């Protein structure tokens, strides 16, 4: 099935709506209030928050159903070449197919292509142990916090692109 799954940059209003639905599922699954990150404002302005040069990437099955997504956005406060990977999530129907890794790799390729030189992300090991292991395989390593969070277990990772 992974051969039939495409990963592409979300360009349409419909794509952004699919991504917003994925993010809402992700937040429900995570069972953590992400209001401190301005989640509702982010979702209401996806085209601005994750628009060019970053973008949103979606994994779609052959029938067009969104199976997963990831977003990339610039983080100018850390430097002009730094971006952040956000909201990587794969629906249960897409798990076990390597889609998380494909989305992570696609996010890095996309970030490199638009000129970013490093990528950061944050995650919570207790809830996302598999993701932490995947990030390590993708070459991410621990770094200092790049924003304040009320969630004590949050870890911060970075990869040079």
DSSP file (Angstrom, degrees, kcal/mol; ACC not computed):
  #  RESIDUE AA STRUCTURE BP1 BP2  ACC     N-H-->O    O-->H-N    N-H-->O    O-->H-N    TCO  KAPPA ALPHA  PHI   PSI    X-CA   Y-CA   Z-CA
    1    1 A X    >>        0   0    0      0, 0.0     3,-0.9     0, 0.0     4,-0.6   0.000 360.0 360.0 360.0 -29.0    0.0    0.0    0.0
    2    2 A X  G >4  +     0   0    0      1,-0.3     3,-0.8     2,-0.2    95,-0.0   0.820 360.0  59.6 -63.4 -27.2    2.9    2.5    0.6
    3    3 A X  G 34 S+     0   0    0      1,-0.2    -1,-0.3     3,-0.0     0, 0.0   0.866 104.3  50.8 -64.9 -33.0    3.6    2.5   -3.1
    4    4 A X  G <4 S+     0   0    0     -3,-0.9     2,-0.5     2,-0.1    -1,-0.2   0.534  92.9  93.4 -81.5  -6.2    0.0    3.8   -3.7
    5    5 A X    <<  -     0   0    0     -3,-0.8     2,-0.4    -4,-0.6    56,-0.2  -0.762  61.5-160.7 -91.4 129.1    0.5    6.6   -1.1
    6    6 A X  E     -A   60   0A   0     54,-2.5    54,-2.9    -2,-0.5     2,-0.5  -0.837   7.9-152.8-107.2 147.1    1.6    9.9   -2.4
    7    7 A X  E     +A   59   0A   0     -2,-0.4     2,-0.3    52,-0.2    52,-0.2  -0.985  30.7 156.5-117.0 123.2    3.2   12.7   -0.3
    8    8 A X  E     -A   58   0A   0     50,-2.2    50,-2.8    -2,-0.5     2,-0.4  -0.951  47.4 -91.1-144.5 162.2    2.6   16.2   -1.7
    9    9 A X  E     -A   57   0A   0     -2,-0.3     2,-0.5    48,-0.2    48,-0.3  -0.608  43.8-122.1 -75.0 129.1    2.5   19.8   -0.7
   10   10 A X        +     0   0    0     46,-3.1    46,-0.4    -2,-0.4    -1,-0.1  -0.609  44.7 158.8 -73.8 122.0   -1.0   20.8    0.3
   11   11 A X        +     0   0    0     -2,-0.5    -1,-0.2    44,-0.1     2,-0.1   0.659  44.0  71.4-118.6 -25.2   -2.0   23.7   -2.0
   12   12 A X  S  > S-     0   0    0      1,-0.1     4,-2.2     0, 0.0     5,-0.2  -0.453  82.9-113.1 -97.8 166.5   -5.7   24.0   -2.0
   13   13 A X  H  > S+     0   0    0      1,-0.2     4,-2.1     2,-0.2     5,-0.1   0.881 120.8  53.9 -59.8 -39.2   -8.3   25.0    0.5
   14   14 A X  H  > S+     0   0    0      2,-0.2     4,-2.4     1,-0.2    -1,-0.2   0.900 106.2  51.6 -63.3 -42.5   -9.5   21.4    0.6
   15   15 A X  H  > S+     0   0    0      1,-0.2     4,-2.5     2,-0.2    -2,-0.2   0.924 110.2  48.8 -59.5 -45.1   -5.9   20.2    1.4
   16   16 A X  H  X S+     0   0    0     -4,-2.2     4,-2.6     1,-0.2    -1,-0.2   0.871 109.5  52.2 -65.5 -35.8   -5.7   22.7    4.3
   17   17 A X  H  X S+     0   0    0     -4,-2.1     4,-2.2     2,-0.2    -1,-0.2   0.903 109.7  49.5 -65.2 -40.6   -9.1   21.5    5.6
   18   18 A X  H  X S+     0   0    0     -4,-2.4     4,-2.2     2,-0.2    -2,-0.2   0.911 111.3  49.3 -62.9 -41.7   -7.8   17.9    5.5
   19   19 A X  H  X S+     0   0    0     -4,-2.5     4,-2.5     2,-0.2    -2,-0.2   0.921 109.1  51.7 -64.5 -43.1   -4.7   19.0    7.3
   20   20 A X  H  X S+     0   0    0     -4,-2.6     4,-2.3     1,-0.2    -1,-0.2   0.899 109.0  51.2 -59.6 -40.8   -6.7   20.8   10.0
   21   21 A X  H  X S+     0   0    0     -4,-2.2     4,-2.2     2,-0.2    -1,-0.2   0.905 109.6  50.3 -63.1 -41.3   -8.8   17.7   10.5
   22   22 A X  H  X S+     0   0    0     -4,-2.2     4,-2.6     2,-0.2    -2,-0.2   0.918 109.7  50.6 -60.9 -43.7   -5.6   15.6   10.9
   23   23 A X  H  X S+     0   0    0     -4,-2.5     4,-2.7     1,-0.2    -2,-0.2   0.910 109.0  51.1 -63.2 -41.8   -4.3   18.1   13.5
   24   24 A X  H  X S+     0   0    0     -4,-2.3     4,-2.3     2,-0.2    -1,-0.2   0.912 111.2  47.9 -62.9 -41.5   -7.6   17.9   15.5
   25   25 A X  H  X S+     0   0    0     -4,-2.2     4,-2.8     2,-0.2    -2,-0.2   0.920 111.4  51.7 -61.4 -43.3   -7.4   14.1   15.5
   26   26 A X  H  X S+     0   0    0     -4,-2.6     4,-2.8     2,-0.2    -2,-0.2   0.921 110.1  47.5 -59.0 -46.6   -3.8   14.4   16.6
   27   27 A X  H  X>S+     0   0    0     -4,-2.7     4,-1.8     2,-0.2     5,-0.8   0.903 112.4  49.6 -64.9 -41.3   -4.6   16.7   19.5
   28   28 A X  H  <5S+     0   0    0     -4,-2.3    -2,-0.2     2,-0.2    -1,-0.2   0.927 113.8  45.9 -61.6 -44.3   -7.5   14.4   20.6
   29   29 A X  H  <5S+     0   0    0     -4,-2.8    -2,-0.2     1,-0.2    -1,-0.2   0.890 111.4  52.2 -64.0 -40.6   -5.2   11.4   20.4
   30   30 A X  H  <5S-     0   0    0     -4,-2.8    -1,-0.2    -5,-0.2    -2,-0.2   0.826  91.7-152.8 -66.1 -32.1   -2.5   13.3   22.3
   31   31 A X  T  <5 +     0   0    0     -4,-1.8     2,-0.4     1,-0.2    -3,-0.1   0.868  52.5 121.5  58.0  40.2   -4.9   14.3   25.1
   32   32 A X      < -     0   0    0     -5,-0.8     2,-0.8   119,-0.0    -1,-0.2  -0.996  68.9-119.0-131.2 136.8   -2.9   17.4   25.9
   33   33 A X        -     0   0    0     -2,-0.4     3,-0.4     1,-0.1    -5,-0.0  -0.660  27.8-178.1 -77.2 112.1   -4.3   20.9   25.7
   34   34 A X    > > +     0   0    0     -2,-0.8     3,-1.9     1,-0.2     5,-0.9   0.135  47.9 114.7 -97.5  20.2   -2.1   22.7   23.1
   35   35 A X  G > 5 +     0   0    0      1,-0.3     3,-2.1     2,-0.2    -1,-0.2   0.819  66.2  67.3 -57.8 -31.6   -3.9   26.1   23.6
   36   36 A X  G 3 5S+     0   0    0     -3,-0.4    -1,-0.3     1,-0.3    -2,-0.1   0.713  97.2  55.2 -64.0 -18.5   -0.6   27.5   25.0
   37   37 A X  G < 5S-     0   0    0     -3,-1.9    -1,-0.3   112,-0.0    -2,-0.2   0.400 119.3-110.8 -92.0   2.3    0.8   27.1   21.5
   38   38 A X  T <>5 +     0   0    0     -3,-2.1     4,-2.4    -4,-0.2    -3,-0.2   0.896  54.9 168.1  71.7  39.9   -2.1   29.1   19.9
   39   39 A X  H  >< +     0   0    0     -5,-0.9     4,-2.7     1,-0.2     5,-0.2   0.885  69.2  49.6 -57.9 -45.9   -3.5   26.1   18.2
   40   40 A X  H  > S+     0   0    0      1,-0.2     4,-1.9     2,-0.2    -1,-0.2   0.908 112.2  48.1 -64.0 -40.7   -6.9   27.6   17.2
   41   41 A X  H  > S+     0   0    0      2,-0.2     4,-0.7     1,-0.2    -1,-0.2   0.904 111.8  51.7 -63.8 -40.0   -5.2   30.7   15.7
   42   42 A X  H >< S+     0   0    0     -4,-2.4     3,-1.0     1,-0.2     7,-0.3   0.937 110.7  47.1 -59.8 -48.3   -2.8   28.3   13.9
   43   43 A X  H >< S+     0   0    0     -4,-2.7     3,-0.7     1,-0.3    -1,-0.2   0.811 109.4  53.3 -67.9 -29.8   -5.7   26.3   12.4
   44   44 A X  H 3< S+     0   0    0     -4,-1.9    -1,-0.3     1,-0.2    -2,-0.2   0.612 119.0  35.5 -80.2  -9.9   -7.6   29.3   11.3
   45   45 A X  T XX  +     0   0    0     -3,-1.0     4,-3.0    -4,-0.7     3,-0.8  -0.176  69.8 140.9-133.9  42.0   -4.6   30.6    9.4
   46   46 A X  H <> S+     0   0    0     -3,-0.7     4,-2.8     1,-0.3    -1,-0.1   0.875  73.1  55.0 -55.4 -41.1   -2.9   27.5    8.0
   47   47 A X  H 34 S+     0   0    0      1,-0.2    -1,-0.3     2,-0.2     5,-0.1   0.826 115.6  38.6 -63.7 -31.1   -2.0   29.1    4.7
   48   48 A X  H <4 S+     0   0    0     -3,-0.8     3,-0.4     2,-0.2    -2,-0.2   0.906 119.4  44.6 -83.7 -46.1   -0.2   31.9    6.5
   49   49 A X  H  < S+     0   0    0     -4,-3.0    25,-0.2    -7,-0.3    -2,-0.2   0.913 132.3  21.0 -66.0 -43.5    1.4   29.9    9.3
   50   50 A X  S  <>S+     0   0    0     -4,-2.8     5,-0.7    -5,-0.3    -1,-0.2   0.077  99.1 116.6-115.7  23.1    2.6   27.1    7.0
   51   51 A X  T >>5 -     0   0    0     -3,-0.4     3,-1.5     1,-0.2     4,-0.9  -0.035  63.6  -3.9 -76.3-172.0    2.5   28.8    3.7
   52   52 A X  T 345S+     0   0    0      1,-0.3    -1,-0.2     2,-0.2     3,-0.0  -0.256 123.8  25.1 -54.1 139.3    5.5   29.4    1.5
   53   53 A X  T 345S+     0   0    0     -3,-0.1    -1,-0.3    20,-0.0    61,-0.1  -0.996 133.7  32.7 -91.6  -2.4    8.4   28.9    2.0
   54   54 A X  T <45S+     0   0    0     -3,-1.5    -2,-0.2    -5,-0.1    19,-0.2   0.983  82.1 178.4 -77.4 -79.2    7.6   26.1    4.5
   55   55 A X     << -     0   0    0     -4,-0.9    17,-2.4    -5,-0.7     2,-0.4  -0.159  30.9 -88.6 100.9 166.5    4.4   24.4    3.4
   56   56 A X  E     - B   0  71A   0    -46,-0.4   -46,-3.1    15,-0.2     2,-0.4  -0.945  32.7-154.2-115.2 136.8    2.2   21.5    4.6
   57   57 A X  E     -AB   9  70A   0     13,-3.2    13,-2.2    -2,-0.4     2,-0.4  -0.948   9.8-167.5-114.8 134.3    2.8   18.0    3.3
   58   58 A X  E     -AB   8  69A   0    -50,-2.8   -50,-2.2    -2,-0.4     2,-0.6  -0.936  15.5-144.9-120.6 142.7    0.1   15.4    3.2
   59   59 A X  E     -AB   7  68A   0      9,-2.8     8,-3.2    -2,-0.4     9,-1.3  -0.934  26.7-173.4-102.0 125.4    0.2   11.7    2.6
   60   60 A X  E     -AB   6  66A   0    -54,-2.9   -54,-2.5    -2,-0.6     6,-0.2  -0.946  19.9-129.3-123.5 141.0   -2.8   10.5    0.6
   61   61 A X    >   -     0   0    0      4,-2.5     3,-2.4    -2,-0.4   -56,-0.1  -0.287  42.3 -94.5 -74.0 169.2   -4.0    7.0   -0.3
   62   62 A X  T 3  S+     0   0    0      1,-0.3    -1,-0.1   -61,-0.2   -57,-0.1   0.801 127.5  57.4 -57.3 -29.6   -4.7    6.1   -3.9
   63   63 A X  T 3  S-     0   0    0      2,-0.1    -1,-0.3     1,-0.0    -2,-0.0   0.435 121.8-107.0 -83.0   2.5   -8.4    7.0   -3.2
   64   64 A X  S <  S+     0   0    0     -3,-2.4     2,-0.2     1,-0.3    -2,-0.1   0.342  70.2 145.3  93.1  -7.0   -7.4   10.5   -2.1
   65   65 A X        -     0   0    0      1,-0.1    -4,-2.5    -5,-0.1     2,-0.5  -0.440  54.4-118.5 -68.1 134.7   -8.0   10.0    1.6
   66   66 A X  E     +B   60   0A   0     -6,-0.2    -6,-0.3     1,-0.2     3,-0.1  -0.632  35.6 173.8 -74.2 120.8   -5.6   11.9    3.8
   67   67 A X  E     -     0   0A   0     -8,-3.2    24,-3.2    -2,-0.5     2,-0.3   0.657  61.8 -18.1-100.2 -21.9   -3.6    9.3    5.9
   68   68 A X  E     -BC  59  90A   0     -9,-1.3    -9,-2.8    22,-0.3    -1,-0.3  -0.985  56.6-162.0-172.7 170.1   -1.2   11.7    7.5
   69   69 A X  E     -BC  58  89A   0     20,-2.4    20,-2.3    -2,-0.3     2,-0.3  -0.989   5.9-170.0-160.7 165.1    0.4   15.1    7.4
   70   70 A X  E     -B   57   0A   0    -13,-2.2   -13,-3.2    -2,-0.3     2,-0.3  -0.968  13.6-148.5-155.0 152.7    3.3   17.2    8.6
   71   71 A X  E     -BC  56  86A   0     15,-2.7    15,-2.8    -2,-0.3     2,-0.4  -0.911   2.0-158.2-127.3 156.2    4.0   20.9    8.4
   72   72 A X  E     + C   0  85A   0    -17,-2.4   -17,-0.5    -2,-0.3     2,-0.3  -0.996  15.7 172.6-131.2 136.0    7.1   23.0    8.2
   73   73 A X  E     - C   0  84A   0     11,-1.9    11,-3.0    -2,-0.4   -23,-0.1  -0.996  34.0-105.0-143.2 149.9    7.4   26.7    9.2
   74   74 A X  E     - C   0  83A   0     -2,-0.3     2,-0.3     9,-0.2     9,-0.3  -0.396  19.7-158.4 -69.6 149.1   10.3   29.1    9.5
   75   75 A X    >>  +     0   0    0      7,-2.7     3,-2.2     4,-0.3     4,-0.7  -0.677  16.0 173.3-124.4  75.8   11.5   30.1   12.9
   76   76 A X  T 34 S+     0   0    0     -2,-0.3     3,-0.5     1,-0.3    -1,-0.1   0.751  72.5  70.0 -59.8 -24.0   13.2   33.4   12.3
   77   77 A X  T 34 S+     0   0    0      1,-0.2    -1,-0.3    -3,-0.1     3,-0.1   0.771 104.0  43.5 -64.0 -23.1   13.8   33.9   16.1
   78   78 A X  T <4 S-     0   0    0     -3,-2.2    -1,-0.2     1,-0.4    -2,-0.2   0.599 133.6 -64.5 -95.0 -13.7   16.3   31.1   15.9
   79   79 A X    ><  -     0   0    0     -4,-0.7     3,-1.5    -3,-0.5    -1,-0.4  -0.574  49.4 -85.6 139.4 156.8   18.0   32.3   12.7
   80   80 A X  T 3  S+     0   0    0      1,-0.3    -1,-0.1    -2,-0.2    -4,-0.1   0.748 122.9  47.3 -66.1 -24.5   17.2   32.8    9.1
   81   81 A X  T 3  S+     0   0    0     35,-0.1    36,-2.7    -3,-0.1    37,-1.8   0.296  90.3 102.9-100.0  11.2   17.9   29.2    8.0
   82   82 A X  E <   + d   0 118A   0     -3,-1.5    -7,-2.7    -7,-0.2     2,-0.3  -0.794  42.7 174.5-102.4 134.5   16.0   27.5   10.8
   83   83 A X  E     -Cd  74 119A   0     35,-2.2    37,-2.4    -2,-0.4     2,-0.4  -0.853  21.6-131.0-128.2 168.7   12.6   25.8   10.4
   84   84 A X  E     -Cd  73 120A   0    -11,-3.0   -11,-1.9    -2,-0.3     2,-0.5  -0.970   8.0-140.8-123.3 134.9   10.4   23.8   12.6
   85   85 A X  E     -C   72   0A   0     35,-2.6    37,-0.4    -2,-0.4     2,-0.3  -0.828  34.2-178.6 -88.9 128.8    8.6   20.5   11.8
   86   86 A X  E     +C   71   0A   0    -15,-2.8   -15,-2.7    -2,-0.5    35,-0.0  -0.937  44.5   6.6-131.7 151.7    5.1   20.5   13.3
   87   87 A X  E     +     0   0A   0     -2,-0.3     2,-0.4     1,-0.2   -18,-0.2   0.724  62.1 179.2  59.3  32.8    2.1   18.3   13.7
   88   88 A X  E     +     0   0A   0    -18,-0.1     2,-0.3   -17,-0.1   -18,-0.2  -0.541  17.5 156.7 -65.8 120.5    3.5   15.1   12.3
   89   89 A X  E     -C   69   0A   0    -20,-2.3   -20,-2.4    -2,-0.4     2,-0.4  -0.991  30.2-163.4-151.0 138.3    0.6   12.7   12.5
   90   90 A X  E     -C   68   0A   0     -2,-0.3   -22,-0.3   -22,-0.2     5,-0.1  -0.994  27.7-122.8-123.0 128.0   -0.5    9.5   10.8
   91   91 A X    >>  -     0   0    0    -24,-3.2     3,-2.1    -2,-0.4     4,-0.6  -0.260  31.0-106.2 -62.6 153.6   -4.1    8.2   11.1
   92   92 A X  G >4 S+     0   0    0      1,-0.3     3,-1.1     2,-0.2    -1,-0.1   0.850 120.1  60.8 -51.2 -37.3   -4.5    4.7   12.5
   93   93 A X  G 34 S+     0   0    0      1,-0.2    -1,-0.3     3,-0.0   -26,-0.1   0.723 109.1  43.5 -64.0 -20.4   -5.4    3.4    9.0
   94   94 A X  G X4>S+     0   0    0     -3,-2.1     3,-1.0   -27,-0.3     5,-0.6   0.443  88.3 113.8-104.1  -1.5   -1.9    4.5    7.8
   95   95 A X  T <<5 +     0   0    0     -3,-1.1    -4,-0.0    -4,-0.6    -3,-0.0  -0.374  69.9  31.1 -75.3 150.6    0.2    3.3   10.7
   96   96 A X  T 3 5S+     0   0    0     -2,-0.1    -1,-0.2     1,-0.0    -4,-0.0   0.491  95.2  93.8  84.4   3.6    2.7    0.5   10.2
   97   97 A X  T < 5S-     0   0    0     -3,-1.0    -2,-0.1   -96,-0.1   -95,-0.0   0.356 101.6-108.0-107.0   3.0    3.3    1.5    6.6
   98   98 A X  T  >5S+     0   0    0     -4,-0.1     4,-2.3     3,-0.1     5,-0.1   0.663  77.4 134.4  79.0  15.7    6.3    3.8    7.3
   99   99 A X  H  >< +     0   0    0     -5,-0.6     4,-3.0     2,-0.2     5,-0.2   0.865  65.8  56.7 -69.2 -35.4    4.3    6.9    6.5
  100  100 A X  H  > S+     0   0    0      2,-0.2     4,-2.5     1,-0.2    -1,-0.2   0.941 110.9  44.2 -59.4 -46.0    5.6    8.8    9.5
  101  101 A X  H  > S+     0   0    0      2,-0.2     4,-3.0     1,-0.2     5,-0.2   0.922 113.2  51.1 -64.3 -44.1    9.2    8.3    8.3
  102  102 A X  H  X S+     0   0    0     -4,-2.3     4,-2.7     1,-0.2    -2,-0.2   0.907 111.8  47.5 -61.1 -41.4    8.2    9.2    4.7
  103  103 A X  H  X S+     0   0    0     -4,-3.0     4,-2.5     2,-0.2    -1,-0.2   0.919 112.6  49.1 -66.0 -42.5    6.5   12.4    5.9
  104  104 A X  H  X S+     0   0    0     -4,-2.5     4,-2.0    -5,-0.2    -2,-0.2   0.926 113.6  46.2 -61.5 -45.0    9.5   13.3    8.1
  105  105 A X  H  X S+     0   0    0     -4,-3.0     4,-2.6     1,-0.2    -2,-0.2   0.919 112.5  50.4 -63.0 -43.5   11.9   12.7    5.2
  106  106 A X  H  X S+     0   0    0     -4,-2.7     4,-2.8    -5,-0.2    -2,-0.2   0.886 108.1  53.6 -62.8 -38.1    9.7   14.6    2.8
  107  107 A X  H  X S+     0   0    0     -4,-2.5     4,-2.6     2,-0.2    -1,-0.2   0.912 110.8  46.4 -62.6 -41.8    9.6   17.5    5.3
  108  108 A X  H  X S+     0   0    0     -4,-2.0     4,-2.6     2,-0.2    -2,-0.2   0.916 112.9  48.5 -67.7 -42.5   13.4   17.6    5.4
  109  109 A X  H  X S+     0   0    0     -4,-2.6     4,-2.4     2,-0.2    -2,-0.2   0.935 114.0  47.4 -61.3 -45.7   13.7   17.4    1.6
  110  110 A X  H  X S+     0   0    0     -4,-2.8     4,-1.5     2,-0.2    -2,-0.2   0.923 111.7  50.1 -61.1 -45.4   11.2   20.2    1.2
  111  111 A X  H  <>S+     0   0    0     -4,-2.6     5,-2.6     1,-0.2     3,-0.3   0.917 112.0  47.6 -61.6 -44.1   12.9   22.3    3.9
  112  112 A X  H ><5S+     0   0    0     -4,-2.6     3,-1.6     1,-0.2    -1,-0.2   0.912 108.1  56.4 -60.7 -42.7   16.3   21.9    2.2
  113  113 A X  H 3<5S+     0   0    0     -4,-2.4    -1,-0.2     1,-0.3    -2,-0.2   0.797 108.0  46.9 -63.2 -29.4   14.8   22.7   -1.2
  114  114 A X  T 3<5S-     0   0    0     -4,-1.5    -1,-0.3    -3,-0.3    -2,-0.2   0.338 127.8 -94.5 -97.9   7.8   13.5   26.1    0.0
  115  115 A X  T < 5S+     0   0    0     -3,-1.6    -3,-0.2     1,-0.3     2,-0.2   0.506  71.9 144.6 103.0   5.2   16.8   27.0    1.7
  116  116 A X      < -     0   0    0     -5,-2.6    -1,-0.3    -6,-0.2   -34,-0.2  -0.516  28.0-168.4 -75.6 148.0   16.5   25.9    5.3
  117  117 A X        +     0   0    0    -36,-2.7    44,-2.9     1,-0.3     2,-0.3   0.547  68.6  24.7-111.9 -13.1   19.8   24.6    6.9
  118  118 A X  E     -dE  82 160A   0    -37,-1.8   -35,-2.2    42,-0.3     2,-0.4  -0.992  61.7-154.0-150.9 151.8   18.5   23.2   10.1
  119  119 A X  E     -dE  83 159A   0     40,-2.8    40,-2.5    -2,-0.3     2,-0.3  -0.987  10.0-170.8-129.9 137.9   15.2   21.8   11.4
  120  120 A X  E     +dE  84 158A   0    -37,-2.4   -35,-2.6    -2,-0.4     2,-0.3  -0.823   7.8 170.4-120.1 162.8   13.9   21.7   15.0
  121  121 A X  E     - E   0 157A   0     36,-1.9    36,-2.8    -2,-0.3     2,-0.3  -0.975  21.1-137.3-160.2 166.1   10.9   20.0   16.6
  122  122 A X  E     + E   0 156A   0    -37,-0.4     2,-0.3    -2,-0.3    34,-0.2  -0.948  24.8 166.4-128.0 153.8    9.5   19.2   20.0
  123  123 A X  E     - E   0 155A   0     32,-2.1    32,-2.9    -2,-0.3     2,-0.5  -0.961  34.2-120.5-156.6 170.2    7.8   16.0   21.2
  124  124 A X  E >>  - E   0 154A   0     -2,-0.3     4,-2.4    30,-0.2     3,-1.1  -0.940  16.3-158.4-122.9 107.6    6.7   14.2   24.3
  125  125 A X  T 34 S+     0   0    0     28,-0.6     4,-0.3    -2,-0.5    -1,-0.1   0.816  87.5  60.0 -57.3 -35.9    8.3   10.8   24.9
  126  126 A X  T 34 S+     0   0    0      1,-0.2    -1,-0.3     2,-0.2     3,-0.2   0.826 120.1  27.1 -65.6 -28.6    5.6    9.4   27.2
  127  127 A X  T <4 S+     0   0    0     -3,-1.1    -1,-0.2     1,-0.1    -2,-0.2   0.671 131.6  36.5-103.1 -23.5    3.0    9.7   24.5
  128  128 A X     X  +     0   0    0     -4,-2.4     4,-2.3     1,-0.1    -2,-0.2  -0.291  62.6 140.6-131.4  49.7    5.2    9.5   21.4
  129  129 A X  H  > S+     0   0    0     -4,-0.3     4,-2.1     1,-0.2     5,-0.2   0.886  77.7  52.0 -59.9 -41.0    8.0    7.0   22.0
  130  130 A X  H  > S+     0   0    0      1,-0.2     4,-2.2     2,-0.2    -1,-0.2   0.894 109.4  50.6 -63.3 -38.7    7.8    5.6   18.5
  131  131 A X  H  > S+     0   0    0      2,-0.2     4,-3.0     1,-0.2    -2,-0.2   0.908 107.3  53.2 -65.2 -41.8    8.1    9.1   17.1
  132  132 A X  H  X S+     0   0    0     -4,-2.3     4,-1.9     1,-0.2    -1,-0.2   0.921 110.5  47.6 -59.6 -43.4   11.2    9.8   19.2
  133  133 A X  H  X S+     0   0    0     -4,-2.1     4,-1.9     2,-0.2    -1,-0.2   0.901 112.0  50.0 -64.2 -40.5   12.8    6.6   17.9
  134  134 A X  H  X S+     0   0    0     -4,-2.2     4,-1.7     1,-0.2    -2,-0.2   0.920 108.1  52.6 -63.8 -43.6   11.9    7.6   14.3
  135  135 A X  H  <>S+     0   0    0     -4,-3.0     5,-2.6     1,-0.2     4,-0.2   0.895 107.5  52.5 -60.2 -39.2   13.3   11.1   14.8
  136  136 A X  H ><5S+     0   0    0     -4,-1.9     3,-1.5     1,-0.2    -1,-0.2   0.917 108.2  50.4 -62.3 -42.0   16.6    9.6   16.0
  137  137 A X  H 3<5S+     0   0    0     -4,-1.9    -1,-0.2     1,-0.3    -2,-0.2   0.788 106.4  56.5 -65.8 -26.5   16.8    7.4   12.9
  138  138 A X  T 3<5S-     0   0    0     -4,-1.7    -1,-0.3    -5,-0.1    -2,-0.2   0.449 127.5-100.2 -83.8  -0.3   16.2   10.5   10.8
  139  139 A X  T < 5S+     0   0    0     -3,-1.5    21,-0.3     1,-0.3    -3,-0.2   0.577  72.8 144.3  97.1  10.1   19.2   12.1   12.4
  140  140 A X      < -     0   0    0     -5,-2.6     2,-0.3    -6,-0.2    -1,-0.3  -0.563  24.3-174.2 -81.3 147.2   17.7   14.4   15.0
  141  141 A X  E     -F  158   0A   0     17,-2.3    17,-2.4    -2,-0.2    -5,-0.0  -0.928  32.9 -79.0-136.8 163.4   19.4   14.8   18.4
  142  142 A X  E     +F  157   0A   0     -2,-0.3     2,-0.3    15,-0.2    15,-0.2  -0.233  49.4 170.1 -63.3 148.1   18.6   16.6   21.6
  143  143 A X  E     -F  156   0A   0     13,-2.2    13,-0.5     1,-0.0     3,-0.1  -0.894  39.4 -77.5-145.4 173.6   19.0   20.3   21.9
  144  144 A X        -     0   0    0     -2,-0.3    11,-0.0     1,-0.1     2,-0.0  -0.326  62.5 -81.9 -72.0 160.5   18.0   23.0   24.4
  145  145 A X        -     0   0    0      1,-0.1    -1,-0.1     9,-0.1     3,-0.1  -0.343  34.1-166.6 -62.2 141.0   14.5   24.3   24.5
  146  146 A X  S    S+     0   0    0      1,-0.2     2,-0.3    -3,-0.1    -1,-0.1   0.344  73.1  21.2-112.7   3.7   13.6   26.9   21.9
  147  147 A X  S    S-     0   0    0      2,-0.0     2,-0.3     0, 0.0    -1,-0.2  -0.967  87.1 -97.4-157.7 161.9   10.4   28.0   23.5
  148  148 A X        -     0   0    0     -2,-0.3     2,-0.4    -3,-0.1    -2,-0.0  -0.659  41.5-178.3 -83.4 135.7    8.7   27.9   27.0
  149  149 A X        -     0   0    0     -2,-0.3     5,-0.0     5,-0.1    -4,-0.0  -0.994  32.4-146.7-135.1 141.5    6.3   25.1   27.6
  150  150 A X  S    S+     0   0    0     -2,-0.4     2,-0.9     1,-0.1    -1,-0.1   0.531  81.5  92.3 -79.9  -4.6    4.1   24.2   30.5
  151  151 A X    >   -     0   0    0      1,-0.2     3,-1.8     2,-0.0    -1,-0.1  -0.793  64.2-162.1 -96.0 103.7    4.5   20.5   29.7
  152  152 A X  T 3  S+     0   0    0     -2,-0.9    -1,-0.2     1,-0.3    -3,-0.0   0.774  82.8  57.9 -59.4 -32.0    7.6   19.4   31.7
  153  153 A X  T 3  S+     0   0    0      2,-0.0   -28,-0.6   -29,-0.0    -1,-0.3   0.546  75.7 124.9 -80.0  -5.0    8.3   16.2   29.7
  154  154 A X  E <   -E  124   0A   0     -3,-1.8     2,-0.3   -30,-0.2   -30,-0.2  -0.275  43.0-163.4 -57.8 132.5    8.7   18.0   26.4
  155  155 A X  E     -E  123   0A   0    -32,-2.9   -32,-2.1   -11,-0.0     2,-0.4  -0.883   7.9-141.2-115.4 154.8   12.0   17.3   24.6
  156  156 A X  E     -EF 122 143A   0    -13,-0.5   -13,-2.2    -2,-0.3     2,-0.3  -0.936  17.8-171.7-119.1 135.8   13.5   19.4   21.9
  157  157 A X  E     -EF 121 142A   0    -36,-2.8   -36,-1.9    -2,-0.4     2,-0.3  -0.863   3.7-168.8-127.4 158.7   15.3   18.0   18.9
  158  158 A X  E     -EF 120 141A   0    -17,-2.4   -17,-2.3    -2,-0.3     2,-0.4  -0.995   5.1-171.2-147.5 149.5   17.4   19.4   16.0
  159  159 A X  E     -E  119   0A   0    -40,-2.5   -40,-2.8    -2,-0.3     2,-0.4  -0.986  23.6-130.7-142.2 132.5   18.9   18.2   12.7
  160  160 A X  E      E  118   0A   0     -2,-0.4   -42,-0.3   -21,-0.3   -43,-0.0  -0.665 360.0 360.0 -76.3 133.6   21.2   20.0   10.4
  161  161 A X              0   0    0    -44,-2.9   -43,-0.2    -2,-0.4    -1,-0.1   0.436 360.0 360.0 -94.4 360.0   19.9   19.7    6.9
